[in-house]
Amino acid sequence: MQKVLITGAASGLGRELALRFAKEGADICIADINSEGSTETLKLVEKAGGKGWTAYLDVTSEDQWNALRADVEERWGGLDVLINNAGVATGDRIDAGEWAWWEWIIDINLKGVALGCRTFTPVMKKQNSGYIMNTASLAGLMILPSMASYNVTKAGVIALSETMYYELHAYNIKVTALCPGFFRTNLNKT
Ligand SMILES: NC(=O)c1ccc[n+]([C@@H]2O[C@H](COP(=O)([O-])OP(=O)(O)OC[C@H]3O[C@@H](n4cnc5c(N)ncnc54)[C@H](O)[C@@H]3O)[C@@H](O)[C@H]2O)c1
């Protein structure tokens, strides 16, 4: 049974990915700051034939990532698939909006992904296998105006993923950056 950890799985794309893995009969760790949404995803996962558990995780917290790694190792003894999907969005012009928005979105969308990768790469290296998928966006490749901080984080996730792709090849760890176009979720509500 594949052991899969998905961040941002309480809603939107993360939830859909969890349901897709559930259909393959995977065991899924649903990690999010939205505990209510995580519980709802778990119910749907079980209904779809998978199994799983929920974990409270703020992707910006190194301590929480370390605690989750300890949980995962105790429960599963390793990890097959890590999906760093949690993300938020901003819409701002370079000379408008709050500077704090830059700190906020970089912490979640970019540093949160890098932290997840740093936390679980040693686990995958040890087992000499694994797959990491980082949710970037088309916005990291084809730049739209009035979204500078968002675009920058997604371009950063693509650069991080490509770097890791080359770095981790020798350890039999595959790395992908997912770059979807626009689709309707709760992203504009945070
Ligand atoms: N919706 C789109 O059009 C679109 C397009 C391209 C890429 N994306 C990306 O897809 C990913 C998922 O977004 P979505 O559209 O499903 O949005 P969503 O808001 O429905 O889901 C995002 C999830 O991330 C969680 N989250 C937010 N901050 C967090 C944190 N600090 N720690 C842990 N979890 C946190 C939220 O609670 C939520 O469950 C994001 O990375 C987003 O940038 C979305």
The ligand as a Gaussian input file, in Angstrom:
#p B3LYP/6-31G(d) Opt

LIG

0 1
 N       -6.775000      27.126000      -7.929000
 C       -5.971000      27.463000      -8.933000
 O       -6.399000      28.058000      -9.925000
 C       -4.510000      27.086000      -8.875000
 C       -3.738000      27.196000     -10.056000
 C       -2.403000      26.841000     -10.008000
 C       -1.832000      26.390000      -8.838000
 N       -2.596000      26.321000      -7.704000
 C       -1.943000      25.872000      -6.479000
 O       -2.586000      24.690000      -5.997000
 C       -2.329000      24.564000      -4.593000
 C       -3.620000      24.246000      -3.869000
 O       -4.476000      25.363000      -3.945000
 P       -6.056000      25.255000      -4.159000
 O       -6.369000      26.001000      -5.390000
 O       -6.496000      23.860000      -4.010000
 O       -6.551000      26.191000      -2.937000
 P       -7.366000      25.863000      -1.595000
 O       -7.413000      27.159000      -0.851000
 O       -8.652000      25.200000      -1.929000
 O       -6.420000      24.824000      -0.842000
 C       -5.209000      25.225000      -0.233000
 C       -5.050000      24.474000       1.077000
 O       -3.795000      24.878000       1.680000
 C       -4.002000      25.010000       3.065000
 N       -2.999000      25.901000       3.673000
 C       -2.881000      27.246000       3.533000
 N       -1.878000      27.708000       4.283000
 C       -1.340000      26.626000       4.914000
 C       -0.277000      26.454000       5.839000
 N        0.451000      27.504000       6.292000
 N        0.018000      25.208000       6.264000
 C       -0.728000      24.134000       5.852000
 N       -1.751000      24.239000       5.001000
 C       -2.053000      25.471000       4.527000
 C       -5.426000      25.573000       3.203000
 O       -5.945000      25.378000       4.511000
 C       -6.143000      24.789000       2.118000
 O       -6.696000      23.591000       2.624000
 C       -1.695000      25.890000      -4.150000
 O       -0.282000      25.713000      -4.033000
 C       -2.020000      26.826000      -5.310000
 O       -1.094000      27.882000      -5.416000
 C       -3.930000      26.642000      -7.699000

